[in-house]
């Protein structure tokens, strides 16, 4: 009897605990559902915000470039703007390369000749050739070639100087043909774009029942843009070409004067024999 009462009491306590746990779980579930409903409501409220309140991301570099004036003009210029762009890129690359090369080839000829002639007077041909080896540039290379043939006579020295001069001049003139070609082709491409734009304009006039300025504006705009672009590319390229040619002419004059002084000094010192007339 006592054992039965104990089990009944135990079952009653277990049932009470189970009921209390179930009530607590239901209360927590209700709280969580309320929190979820609140978050969903806040999300819907944010989505219903007016467009002006939504932060708009800033435009990227590509988008800004597309809206810039230069890109707009480039696109309005038509298909011939692409070869003009390629011509401008090639021209800039050649100009930079030639400017660096000619600047490195420039030397103080007076100081170089003074060192070479002093070494030739005091220490001989080998010392003078060593001075040329220490100096960078076409003039030093030509003098070095002549000094290396000093023991073979004046004719050998002059032939060596002439050969070295031809090689160095070719090196200095390398790339100028590209500048001359681009300076000639760029305006032609611009004029070709002009013809293409005018053809489009007249075709628009022929197909339209009523002539309107807007019909021919795009064709005329293309014609003017390509012409202006071709001239803007050709003019600076031609200017740089002429400048480089003048620099090379100066190098050639300095080469001739330096080699003449070297040959005269070699003959005077008796290092080489003068040519028989």
Backbone as a ProteinNet text record, in pm:
[ID]
protein_1_A
[PRIMARY]
XXXXXXXXXXXXXXXXXXXXXXXXXXXXXXXXXXXXXXXXXXXXXXXXXXXXXXXXXXXXXXXXXXXXXXXXXXXXXXXXXXXXXXXXXXXXXXXXXXXXXXXXXXXXXXXXXXXXXXXXXXXXXXXXXXXXXXXXXXXXXXXXXXXXXXXXXXXXXXXXXXXXXXXXXXXXXXXXXXXXXXXXXXXXXXXXXXXXXXXXXXXXXXXXXXXXXXXXXXXXXXXXXXXXXXXXXXXXXXXXXXXXXXXXXXXXXXXXXXXXXXXXXXXXXXXXXXXXX
[TERTIARY]
83	0	86.6	184.2	275.9	353.2	393.3	466.8	378.2	249.7	159.8	143.3	130.4	120.1	246.1	360.5	487	491.6	451.8	453.3	351.7	234.3	136.3	187.7	254.6	311.7	420	502.4	610.6	555.2	450.4	388.1	325.9	266.8	204.7	310.6	424.9	533.8	589.1	607.6	659.7	564.2	432.3	334.6	337	352.1	358.8	481.1	595.2	718.2	707.7	647.9	630.8	540.3	432.4	340.3	409	490.2	560.4	662.4	735.7	834.5	768.6	650.1	576.6	528.3	482.7	437.8	552.7	668.1	785.2	832.4	835	876.7	782.9	650.4	554.9	573.9	606.4	629.3	752.4	863.5	984.7	959.6	883.2	850.2	772.2	679.9	601.2	690.4	790.2	883.1	967.1	1017.5	1098.5	1017.3	891.6	806.7	782.3	764.9	743.6	867.4	988.4	1112.6	1127.9	1095.3	1103.9	1006.8	884.7	786.7	834.5	901.1	952.3	1061.4	1157	1263.7	1209.1	1109	1047.7	979.4	913.5	846.5	947.1	1061.3	1164.7	1223.8	1240.3	1292.8	1196.6	1070.6	971.1	965.4	981.7	980.6	1097	1216.5	1333.3	1317.7	1251.9	1230.6	1129.8	1037	937.3	987.4	1116.7	1171.9	1175.2	1159.9	1162.6	1298.9	1307.4	1435.2	1541.2	1499.8	1600.6	1674.5	1615.2	1680.9	1780	1772.3	1863.5	1997.2	2107.3	2240.3	2276.6	2313.3	2352.4	2504.2	2560.5	2707.4	2767.3	2887.8	2955.8	2994.4	2998.3	3033.8	3183.1	3216.2	3354.4	3429.5	3558.7	3645	3603.1	3565.8	3527	3401.1	3303.8	3179.7	3204.5	3291.7	3322.3	3395.9	3484.9	3555.9	3461.3	3360.8	3265	3183.1	3159.8	3081.7	3167	3299.4	3386.4	3377.4	3423.8	3413.4	3499.2	3622.1	3712.3	3658.8	3606.1	3551.3	3428	3348	3230.3	3270.8	3369.6	3418.2	3478.4	3549.9	3610.2	3502.3	3396.4	3289.1	3213.5	3199	3131.3	3215.1	3346.5	3433.4	3420.1	3362.5	3342.5	3456.3	3454.9	3548.7	3691.7	3713.9	3850.3	3923.2	3854.6	3922.5	4011.5	3981.4	4062.3	4201.3	4213.8	4350.6	4423.1	4350.9	4415.4	4466.7	4391.2	4436.5	4561.6	4563	4681.8	4802.5	4781.2	4891.1	4945.9	4858.4	4905.1	4985	4941.7	5013.5	5152.4	5158.8	5289.1	5379.9	5324.1	5404.5	5461.6	5380.1	5428.4	5538.5	5521	5622.1	5754.9	5750.2	5873.9	5939.5	5860.6	5916.1	5988.4	5927	5990.6	6120.6	6116.7	6237.2	6349.1	6318.4	6421.9	6475.4	6388.7	6434.7	6533.1	6503.3	6594.5	6726.6	6718.9	6840.5	6930.2	6873.8	6954.6	7009.5	6933.4	6985.6	7104.1	7099.3	7212.1	7332.6	7307.7	7417.8	7488.6	7428	7487.3	7606.5	7718.2	7839.6	7902.6	7988.7	8064.2	8186.3	8176.2	8279.1	8412.3	8411.1	8536.7	8613.9	8543.1	8610.9	8660.7	8579.8	8621.4	8746.4	8748.1	8863.8	8987	8969.6	9084	9145.9	9060.2	9111.9	9180	9118.1	9173.9	9307.4	9312.2	9435.7	9546.5	9511.8	9613.5	9670.1	9580.8	9629.2	9712	9671.9	9747.6	9886.6	9897.7	10027.2	10116.7	10058.7	10140.3	10163.9	10061.5	10071.6	10056.8	10010.9	10002.6	9861.4	9855.1	9725.8	9640.5	9699.2	9621.9	9551.9	9623.5	9562.4	9447.7	9465.8	9358	9237	9261.8	9151.1	9078.9	9154.6	9093.1	9002.7	9042	8957.4	8826.9	8833.1	8710.7	8621.3	8679.1	8600.3	8526.2	8583.8	8520.8	8405.6	8392.7	8290.4	8179	8056.1	7940.8	7901.5	7859.5	7811.7	7871	7811.2	7859.1	7994.1	8022.5	8149.1	8265.6	8251.1	8356.6	8373.8	8265.4	8275.2	8349.2	8325.2	8393.7	8543.1	8575.8	8716.3	8787.7	8718.3	8777.7	8805	8712.1	8733.4	8854.1	8871.6	8987.1	9118	9118.8	9242.2	9284.7	9189.8	9223.3	9290.4	9274.8	9338.5	9456.6	9505.4	9611.8	9740	9768.7	9893.6	9891.8	9776.4	9766	9772	9783.7	9796.5	9671.6	9686.9	9579.4	9456.7	9476.7	9362.2	9279.2	9346.9	9274.6	9198.1	9259.1	9191.3	9067.5	9077.9	8964.3	8852.8	8892.2	8788.4	8716.9	8793	8730.5	8637.5	8681.5	8597.3	8471.6	8485.3	8369.1	8268.9	8319.6	8230	8158.5	8234.7	8173.8	8075.1	8106.6	8014.9	7883.3	7891.3	7768.8	7682.8	7748.3	7674.1	7608.9	7684.4	7629.9	7518.9	7533.8	7429.1	7301	7315.1	7197.1	7128.5	7208.1	7150.1	7074.7	7130.4	7063.9	6936.1	6935.7	6819.7	6713.1	6739.2	6642.8	6513.2	6401.4	6271.1	6218.4	6305.7	6257.3	6166.8	6186.6	6100.9	5957.1	5940.9	5807.1	5740.6	5816.1	5759.3	5720.6	5806.2	5773.5	5649.5	5639.6	5523.4	5395.1	5400.8	5281.4	5240.1	5338	5304.8	5237.2	5262	5197.4	5063.1	5055.2	4934	4821.8	4854.7	4751.2	4656.5	4706.4	4611	4530.4	4592.6	4518.9	4404.1	4430	4322.6	4213.2	4254	4154.9	4070.3	4134.1	4059.3	3970.1	4016.2	3933.4	3809.1	3826.4	3709.8	3617.7	3675.4	3594.1	3507	3568.5	3493	3382.1	3414.6	3313.8	3197.9	3228.7	3122.7	3036.5	3097.3	3019	2931.8	2982	2899.6	2775.7	2795.5	2681	2584	2635.6	2548.2	2464.9	2528.2	2453.5	2356.2	2392.1	2297.4	2174.8	2195.6	2082.7	1994	2055.8	1977.8	1897.3	1961.1	1892.2	1776.4	1787.9	1682.4	1571.1	1593.9	1492.3	1399.7	1272.7	1177.3	1192.5	1224.3	1247.5	1386.9	1459.3	1595.4	1589.8	1659	1664	1809.9	1844.4	1984.5	2028.9	1938.4	1975.8	2011	1958.6	1988.3	2134.9	2189.3	2327	2426.7	2379	2470.6	2570.1	2524.7	2616.3	2725.6	2689.9	2790.8	2891.8	2843.7	2935.9	3023.1	2966.6	3045.3	3156.2	3122.7	3225	3336.1	3298.5	3398.4	3492.2	3438.2	3521.1	3609	3555	3632.1	3751.8	3732.5	3844.3	3950.4	3908	4005.8	4089.9	4022.5	4095	4187.9	4142.1	4225.2	4349	4332.2	4447.8	4551.4	4506.3	4600.4	4665.6	4589.5	4646.4	4751.5	4739.3	4839.9	4961.5	4937.3	5046.5	5137	5081	5160.3	5269.2	5237.7	5347.3	5444.6	5395.9	5487.8	5586.2	5538	5627.4	5726.7	5680.7	5770.1	5882	5846.5	5948.8	6042	5988.5	6073.7	6178.3	6137.1	6232	6334	6289.2	6381.8	6487.3	6444.6	6540.2	6637.4	6588.8	6676.6	6782.5	6743	6840.4	6944.4	6901	6995.1	7094.4	7046.3	7134.9	7231.9	7186.4	7276.7	7388.5	7354.6	7457.6	7557.7	7506.9	7596.4	7691.7	7639.2	7722.4	7832.9	7797.9	7899.5	8006.7	7965.5	8062.6	8149.9	8092.8	8171.7	8278.8	8240.3	8336.1	8448.1	8413.1	8516.5	8609.8	8553.9	8636.1	8728.7	8676.9	8760.4	8870	8839.4	8942.6	9055	9019.1	9121.9	9203.9	9137.3	9209.3	9309.1	9266	9356	9473.8	9448.3	9556.5	9656.3	9606.4	9695.7	9778.7	9717.1	9791.2	9901.8	9871.5	9971.9	10083.8	10047.8	10147	10241.3	10188.3	10272.5	10351	10319.1	10389	10339.6	10223.7	10167.9	10121.5	10066.1	10027	10095.4	10109.1	10169	10060.9	10094.4	9999	9986.5	9865.6	9842	9927.6	9975.2	10051.6	9957.2	9974.5	9886.4	9926.2
-119	0	124.2	125.5	240.9	254.1	136.6	139.4	195.8	162.3	213.5	364.7	411.9	556.7	629.1	562.8	624.8	639.1	534.6	540.8	640.7	648.2	747.3	888.9	909	1040.4	1074	973.2	994.9	1026.4	955.1	982.7	1121.5	1161.9	1294.9	1404.6	1385.9	1485.3	1489.8	1372.7	1368.1	1435	1409.7	1472.9	1624.4	1669.5	1814.3	1876.8	1809.8	1862.4	1865.6	1759.4	1755	1866.3	1891.8	1998.1	2134.6	2155.1	2283.4	2304.7	2198	2208.4	2239.4	2174.9	2200.1	2345	2396.7	2536.8	2632.3	2602.3	2688.3	2682.8	2563	2549.3	2623.3	2616	2687.5	2838	2885	3028.3	3075.5	2992.7	3029	3029.6	2932.7	2928.6	3052.3	3092	3212	3334.8	3342	3456.4	3460	3340.6	3334.2	3372.2	3324.9	3360.8	3511	3569.2	3713.9	3788.9	3739.6	3804.3	3792.2	3672.6	3653.7	3745	3753.9	3843.6	3987.1	4027.5	4164.8	4190.6	4093.3	4110	4114.2	4029.7	4031.3	4164.9	4218	4347.4	4458.6	4455.1	4556.4	4545.1	4419.7	4399.7	4453.5	4424.4	4475.4	4627.7	4682.7	4828.8	4891.6	4825.7	4878.8	4867.3	4757.6	4742.7	4842.7	4884.8	4981.3	5124.1	5144.4	5280	5342.4	5472.3	5538.2	5526	5530	5510.3	5610.7	5734.7	5834.2	5806.9	5723.7	5695.4	5580.6	5503.8	5391.9	5444.8	5402.7	5450.2	5394	5481.7	5442.9	5432.8	5318.9	5307	5400.8	5446.8	5537	5464.3	5540.3	5482.3	5448.8	5341.2	5301	5384.5	5353.9	5428.5	5409	5284.2	5256	5332.6	5334.7	5406.7	5556.6	5612.2	5755.3	5785.4	5693.7	5714.6	5710.5	5622.3	5615.5	5742.9	5808.3	5931.6	6056.1	6039.3	6155.2	6207.3	6331.3	6393.8	6328	6287.1	6227.1	6095	6012	5883.7	5905.2	6003.6	6032.7	6076.3	6163	6204.1	6086.8	6001.7	5884.5	5794.6	5770.1	5684.4	5750.6	5880.7	5950.5	5953.5	5935.9	5943.1	5826.2	5717.4	5605.1	5504.4	5414.1	5302.3	5345.7	5458.2	5499.8	5557.8	5575.1	5622.4	5514.8	5388.4	5280.2	5272.2	5275.9	5281.9	5410.5	5520.1	5643.8	5629.1	5559.7	5534.9	5448.2	5344.5	5259.3	5338.4	5427.2	5509.6	5601.4	5657.5	5745.9	5669.1	5547.2	5466.8	5429.5	5386	5350.7	5473.1	5586.9	5708.9	5749.7	5744.1	5780.3	5684.2	5555.1	5457	5481.6	5508.9	5534.4	5663.8	5766	5894	5877	5804.3	5782.5	5703.9	5598.5	5516	5596.3	5676.4	5756.7	5866.2	5926.1	6030.5	5974.4	5855.9	5793.7	5756.8	5699.1	5657	5774.9	5881.6	5997.8	6071.2	6071.7	6135.8	6057.9	5926.8	5846.2	5854.5	5880.9	5891.7	6026.4	6124.1	6258.1	6259.5	6313.9	6325.4	6463.4	6500.9	6624.7	6595.8	6635.2	6598.3	6664.4	6786.9	6856.4	6786.2	6749.8	6680.4	6543.4	6475.6	6344.3	6354.4	6447.8	6462.9	6505.7	6589.4	6631.4	6511.7	6425.8	6308.4	6212.4	6191.5	6096.6	6147.5	6275.3	6328.8	6337.8	6373.7	6376.4	6236.8	6137.9	6000.4	5954.9	5998.6	5959.8	6022.2	6147	6213.8	6154.8	6123	6083.5	5932.9	5853.6	5710.3	5623.4	5680.2	5601.8	5562.2	5477.8	5441.1	5359.1	5266.6	5180.3	5260.2	5358.3	5441.2	5523.6	5576.2	5652.9	5564.2	5441.2	5348.2	5313.3	5302.7	5274.1	5389	5513.8	5629	5622.8	5578.6	5565.5	5455.8	5347.8	5238.2	5280.9	5373.9	5420.5	5516.9	5566.3	5667	5603.3	5637.5	5584.8	5680.2	5626.1	5709.7	5672.1	5718.5	5681.5	5742.1	5863	5926.9	5849.6	5809.8	5730.3	5596.3	5535.7	5407.7	5423.8	5533.9	5557.2	5582	5664.4	5689.2	5560.8	5477	5350.2	5259.9	5256.6	5174.8	5222.3	5355	5407.4	5379.9	5393.7	5368.8	5222.7	5131.4	4989.6	4953.7	5039.5	5014	5107.4	5172.7	5272.1	5210.2	5090	5026.2	4983.9	4988.3	4943.9	5058.3	5180.7	5292.3	5379.3	5491.9	5590.4	5536.8	5465.7	5414.3	5317.7	5231.4	5138.6	5212.1	5317.7	5397.3	5463.7	5522.7	5591.9	5494.4	5376	5276.4	5229.1	5206.5	5163.4	5271.2	5397.6	5507.7	5519.4	5504.7	5514.8	5403.6	5281.5	5168.4	5186.4	5223.7	5244.8	5360.3	5466.2	5579.2	5539.4	5454.5	5407.8	5326.6	5239.5	5156.9	5242.9	5335.5	5420.6	5511.5	5563	5648.2	5568.7	5445.9	5360.5	5333.3	5314.5	5292.8	5416.5	5533.9	5657	5683.5	5645	5671	5562.3	5458.3	5349	5398.3	5367.8	5409.5	5537	5617.8	5742.3	5716.3	5602.8	5569.7	5548.9	5497.1	5479.5	5614	5707.4	5840	5908.4	5898.2	5958.5	5892.9	5760.2	5689.6	5728.5	5735.1	5771.4	5915.8	6004.6	6144.2	6158.5	6064.8	6068.3	5996.3	5883.9	5802.1	5861.3	5921.7	5971.2	6070.5	6173.5	6262.1	6189.5	6092.1	6017.4	5938.3	5876.1	5806.8	5904.5	6023.5	6124	6166.9	6188.8	6226.9	6112.1	5988	5873.6	5867.4	5896.3	5905.2	6018.6	6128.9	6239.4	6196.7	6126.1	6078.4	5982.8	5892.8	5799.3	5872.8	5972.8	6048.2	6125.4	6183	6256.4	6162.5	6042	5943.1	5908.8	5888.8	5860.9	5976.7	6098.4	6215.2	6225.9	6206.3	6217.6	6100.8	5982.6	5871.4	5900.1	5962.4	5998.9	6101.7	6195	6295	6229.5	6134.4	6070.3	5983.8	5920.2	5832.4	5906.9	6028.5	6103.1	6177.1	6183.1	6257.4	6407.8	6445.8	6585.8	6601.5	6698.5	6721.5	6785.9	6722.7	6772.3	6776.2	6879.3	6893.5	6777.3	6719.5	6609.5	6483.3	6471.2	6353.1	6347.5	6462.1	6466.6	6508.2	6539.5	6589.3	6483	6356.3	6251.1	6225.2	6223.3	6200.7	6312.9	6436.5	6550.3	6553.2	6519.1	6514.8	6411.1	6293.1	6190.2	6240.6	6310.3	6360.8	6460.3	6552.8	6655.1	6595.6	6500.6	6442.7	6364.7	6282.7	6203.8	6292.3	6396.9	6488.6	6557	6607.7	6675.1	6578.2	6455.9	6357.4	6322.7	6301.1	6270.3	6381	6506.2	6618.6	6633.6	6610.8	6620.7	6513.8	6399.7	6294.9	6325	6370.1	6387.7	6505.1	6614.5	6735.7	6712.8	6662.7	6639.7	6531.6	6428.3	6323.9	6380.8	6464.4	6526.3	6619.9	6691.4	6781.6	6703.5	6594	6511.9	6448.5	6407	6349.5	6450.3	6573.2	6676.2	6707.4	6706.9	6732.9	6623	6498.2	6387.5	6390.5	6426.5	6436.5	6544	6656.9	6762.9	6717.3	6639.8	6587.2	6490.4	6406.7	6310.8	6384	6488.4	6567.4	6629.9	6673.7	6728.8	6621.7	6501.4	6390.6	6362	6363.7	6333	6437.1	6563.9	6670.3	6652.2	6622.3	6600.6	6478.5	6374.5	6256.6	6291.9	6365.9	6401.3	6488.5	6588.1	6674.5	6596.1	6508.4	6432.9	6335.7	6265.7	6169.5	6240.5	6358.2	6433.7	6474.9	6522.6	6558.4	6437.4	6322.2	6201.6	6158.3	6157.1	6115.9	6212.4	6342.6	6440.7	6420.6	6392.9	6371.5	6244.4	6138.7	6014.9	6034.4	6110.9	6137.9	6225.5	6323.8	6414.6	6341.9	6250.2	6174.4	6062.7	6038.8	5932.8	5794.4	5788.7	5657.8	5584.1	5658.2	5601	5681.8	5620.8	5688.7	5758.4	5879.6	5955.7	5891.9	5902	5843.7	5910.6	5829.3	5882.1	5934.3	6059	6118.1	6072.3
0	0	0	89.8	92.9	-36.9	-95	-222.5	-332.6	-336.3	-439.2	-425.6	-302.2	-282.7	-330.8	-306.8	-351.3	-502.4	-575.2	-721.8	-775.1	-709.8	-753	-732	-617.7	-591.7	-693.3	-727.3	-824.5	-962.8	-1002.5	-1131.8	-1136.3	-1023.5	-1018.2	-1033.8	-963.7	-974.8	-1116.5	-1178.5	-1316.2	-1412.8	-1392.8	-1481.6	-1464.8	-1339.3	-1316.8	-1381.3	-1368.9	-1430.1	-1584	-1639	-1785.4	-1833.6	-1761.2	-1798.6	-1789.8	-1682	-1666.8	-1779.7	-1817.1	-1926.8	-2060.4	-2081.7	-2206.1	-2214	-2100.4	-2100.8	-2127.8	-2067.1	-2088	-2233.9	-2295.1	-2435.1	-2528.8	-2496.9	-2581.1	-2571.2	-2449.6	-2429.9	-2506.9	-2502.2	-2576.7	-2726.3	-2776.7	-2919.1	-2961.5	-2876.9	-2906.9	-2912.8	-2819.4	-2819.1	-2945.8	-2985.7	-3107.1	-3230.3	-3237.1	-3350.9	-3354.4	-3237.8	-3234	-3281.8	-3242.3	-3287.2	-3438.1	-3493	-3637.8	-3710.1	-3655.3	-3717.7	-3714.7	-3606.4	-3596.8	-3700.5	-3715.8	-3814	-3956.3	-3984.6	-4119	-4144.3	-4042.6	-4057.8	-4084.8	-4011.8	-4035.7	-4176.9	-4224.5	-4359.4	-4464.1	-4447.7	-4542.4	-4539.1	-4421	-4408.9	-4481.3	-4471.9	-4542.3	-4693.7	-4737.6	-4881.6	-4935.2	-4850.1	-4892.6	-4886.8	-4853.5	-4845.7	-4984.6	-4996.1	-5127.7	-5191.7	-5324.7	-5394.3	-5357.3	-5322.7	-5293.8	-5163.9	-5077.2	-4951.3	-4962.7	-5070.4	-5090	-5139.2	-5077	-5115.2	-5252.2	-5342.7	-5477.8	-5482.1	-5523.8	-5528.7	-5631.6	-5602.9	-5695	-5822.9	-5934.4	-6062.9	-6065.8	-6136.1	-6148.2	-6249.3	-6260.8	-6352.6	-6497.3	-6532.8	-6671.2	-6708	-6614.4	-6642.3	-6658.5	-6574.2	-6586.5	-6716.3	-6758	-6884	-7002.5	-6996.5	-7106.7	-7118.9	-7006.3	-7009.9	-7031.2	-7039.2	-7057.7	-7200.5	-7219.5	-7350.6	-7456.2	-7418.9	-7517.2	-7569	-7478.5	-7522.2	-7608.4	-7575.3	-7657.2	-7797.1	-7807.9	-7939	-8015.2	-7942.6	-8008.1	-8067.6	-7993.4	-8043.6	-8157.9	-8153.6	-8262.3	-8390.1	-8376.4	-8493.6	-8588.6	-8543.9	-8633.9	-8630.5	-8729	-8730.8	-8754.8	-8823.2	-8855.3	-8734.6	-8622.2	-8501.6	-8441.3	-8465.5	-8408.9	-8473.5	-8607.2	-8662.6	-8625.4	-8608.2	-8563.7	-8420.4	-8336.5	-8199.8	-8200.1	-8284.7	-8294.9	-8344.9	-8441.2	-8492.1	-8383.2	-8301.7	-8194.8	-8090.1	-8055.9	-7956.4	-8008.9	-8135.3	-8193.6	-8199.4	-8239.2	-8246.6	-8112.1	-8008.2	-7874	-7828.4	-7855.9	-7816.2	-7887.7	-8018	-8093.5	-8046.6	-8020.5	-7975.1	-7841.1	-7748.1	-7618	-7634	-7717.7	-7736.6	-7801.6	-7902.9	-7970.3	-7878.1	-7799.6	-7707.5	-7605.6	-7552.2	-7455.9	-7523.2	-7643.8	-7713.2	-7746.8	-7800.4	-7838.4	-7716.3	-7608.3	-7486.7	-7429.6	-7439	-7390.7	-7484.3	-7612.5	-7708.3	-7701.7	-7635.9	-7631.2	-7534.8	-7580.5	-7498.9	-7520.4	-7427.8	-7440.6	-7529.4	-7655.7	-7752.9	-7719.3	-7672.8	-7643.4	-7532.2	-7425.3	-7315.5	-7360	-7441.3	-7489.6	-7576	-7669.3	-7757.2	-7678.8	-7577.2	-7496.1	-7423.7	-7364.8	-7295.8	-7392.8	-7510.2	-7606.8	-7661.4	-7699	-7756.2	-7651.4	-7528.6	-7422.4	-7397.4	-7393.4	-7375.3	-7493.6	-7613.2	-7732.9	-7732.2	-7687.7	-7682	-7573.1	-7458.5	-7344	-7333.2	-7363.1	-7337.7	-7461.6	-7571.3	-7693.3	-7730.8	-7833.8	-7893.8	-7797.7	-7724.7	-7635.6	-7526.2	-7471.5	-7367.4	-7423.9	-7547	-7609.7	-7638.4	-7684	-7708.2	-7578.7	-7469	-7340.1	-7295.9	-7324	-7292.4	-7371.3	-7496	-7576.9	-7523.1	-7474.6	-7418.8	-7293.2	-7219.3	-7096.1	-7121.4	-7243.1	-7275.1	-7357.6	-7324.2	-7396.2	-7506.8	-7621.5	-7729.1	-7863.1	-7972.8	-8106.7	-8141.5	-8093.8	-8128.3	-8067.2	-7942.7	-7879.1	-7949.7	-7995.3	-8065.7	-8198.9	-8269.8	-8397.3	-8375.6	-8276.2	-8245.8	-8204.6	-8129.4	-8086.7	-8206.8	-8302.3	-8421.5	-8501.6	-8511.7	-8583.1	-8513.4	-8381.4	-8306.8	-8312.9	-8319.8	-8328.3	-8461.8	-8563.6	-8694.2	-8718.4	-8614.7	-8633	-8685.7	-8645.8	-8687.9	-8834.3	-8899.8	-9038.6	-9139	-9093.4	-9185	-9190.3	-9258.8	-9264.7	-9335.6	-9444.8	-9518.8	-9434.9	-9360.1	-9273.3	-9164.6	-9110.4	-9007.9	-9065.3	-9183.3	-9243.4	-9280.3	-9331.3	-9363.7	-9238	-9131.3	-9006	-8950.9	-8960.1	-8912.4	-8997.4	-9127.9	-9216.7	-9189.2	-9170.8	-9143	-9008.9	-8906.7	-8775.4	-8778.7	-8855.9	-8867.8	-8931.9	-9035.3	-9100.6	-9004.3	-8926.8	-8831.3	-8723.5	-8668.7	-8562.3	-8613.9	-8735.2	-8792.6	-8814.9	-8861.3	-8879.8	-8746.6	-8643	-8510.5	-8462.5	-8488.9	-8446.3	-8525.6	-8652.3	-8738.5	-8728.6	-8653.8	-8642.3	-8577.9	-8640.1	-8588.4	-8649.2	-8711.6	-8772.1	-8891.4	-8958.7	-9072	-9025.8	-8902.2	-8848.1	-8821.4	-8768.4	-8743.9	-8874.2	-8975.8	-9105.1	-9165.9	-9152.4	-9206.8	-9134.8	-9002.3	-8925.7	-8952.3	-8967.2	-8996.9	-9132.3	-9223.5	-9354.8	-9354.1	-9282.5	-9286.2	-9200.4	-9086.6	-8995.2	-9062.8	-9135.4	-9203.9	-9310.9	-9378.9	-9480.1	-9418.3	-9302.4	-9233.1	-9190.5	-9145.6	-9108.6	-9227.7	-9342.8	-9462.6	-9510.5	-9494.1	-9530.4	-9442	-9312.8	-9225	-9264.8	-9314.1	-9362.9	-9480.9	-9575.2	-9691.6	-9647.2	-9553.2	-9504.4	-9437.4	-9356.7	-9290.5	-9388.7	-9491.2	-9590.6	-9673.4	-9700.5	-9771.5	-9688.9	-9560.2	-9472.4	-9470.6	-9467.6	-9463.4	-9590.8	-9706.2	-9831.3	-9849.6	-9800.1	-9804.4	-9719.1	-9604.2	-9519.1	-9587.4	-9660.4	-9733.2	-9844.8	-9914.3	-10026.4	-9980.5	-9863.8	-9816.6	-9745.2	-9701.3	-9627.1	-9723	-9686	-9767.4	-9746.8	-9625.7	-9595.1	-9535.1	-9585.1	-9537.2	-9398.6	-9306.1	-9168.7	-9125.2	-9051.7	-9009.2	-8922.2	-8843.8	-8756.2	-8834.3	-8955.4	-9035.2	-9076.5	-9109.6	-9160.5	-9053.6	-8934.8	-8830.6	-8789.2	-8775.8	-8730.7	-8833.1	-8962.9	-9065.9	-9074.3	-9067.3	-9071.2	-8946.2	-8832.4	-8708.3	-8718.9	-8773	-8792.4	-8883.9	-8990.7	-9084.8	-9017.3	-8939.3	-8875.9	-8765.5	-8689.3	-8579	-8631.3	-8734.4	-8787.4	-8851.1	-8920	-8979.8	-8872.3	-8769.9	-8661.6	-8588.3	-8566.4	-8496.3	-8577.1	-8707.9	-8791.5	-8791	-8795.7	-8793.5	-8656.4	-8549.2	-8414.6	-8389.4	-8454	-8440.5	-8528.2	-8651	-8747.4	-8711.7	-8662.6	-8638.7	-8533.3	-8413.2	-8316.5	-8359.2	-8428.9	-8475.9	-8576.1	-8667.6	-8765.4	-8696.6	-8595.1	-8522.4	-8452.8	-8386.3	-8320.6	-8422.7	-8537.1	-8642.1	-8687.3	-8712.7	-8755.5	-8646.7	-8521.7	-8411.3	-8401.5	-8413.5	-8407.3	-8524.9	-8642.9	-8759.4	-8736.8	-8678.4	-8650.5	-8548.4	-8448.2	-8350.6	-8415.6	-8504.7	-8572.9	-8665.2	-8732.1	-8816.2	-8733.2	-8615.3	-8527.2	-8485.5	-8456.1	-8423.8	-8539.7	-8661.8	-8779.3	-8795.6	-8776.9	-8787.6	-8680.9	-8558	-8450.8	-8479.7	-8538.2	-8575.1	-8677.4	-8779.4	-8884.1	-8830.4	-8748	-8691.2	-8598.9	-8515.9	-8421.3	-8493	-8593	-8665.4	-8745.3	-8799.8	-8872.2	-8777.7	-8658	-8559.5	-8517.4	-8504	-8463.5	-8571	-8696.8	-8804.5	-8816.2	-8806.9	-8813.8	-8700.4	-8580.9	-8467.2	-8485.1	-8535.9	-8560	-8663.4	-8768.5	-8872.3	-8816.1	-8734.9	-8679.3	-8584.3	-8506.7	-8413.5	-8481.8	-8607.7	-8679.8	-8646.5	-8581.4	-8548.1	-8672.3	-8769.6	-8898.1	-9008.8	-9121.2	-9234.3	-9315.9	-9360.8	-9439.6	-9577.5	-9636.1	-9767.7	-9871.7	-9965.6	-10077.7	-10184.4	-10225.4	-10325.1	-10465.1
[MASK]
+++++++++++++++++++++++++++++++++++++++++++++++++++++++++++++++++++++++++++++++++++++++++++++++++++++++++++++++++++++++++++++++++++++++++++++++++++++++++++++++++++++++++++++++++++++++++++++++++++++++++++++++++++++++++++++++++++++++++++++++++++++++++++++++++++++++++++++++++++++

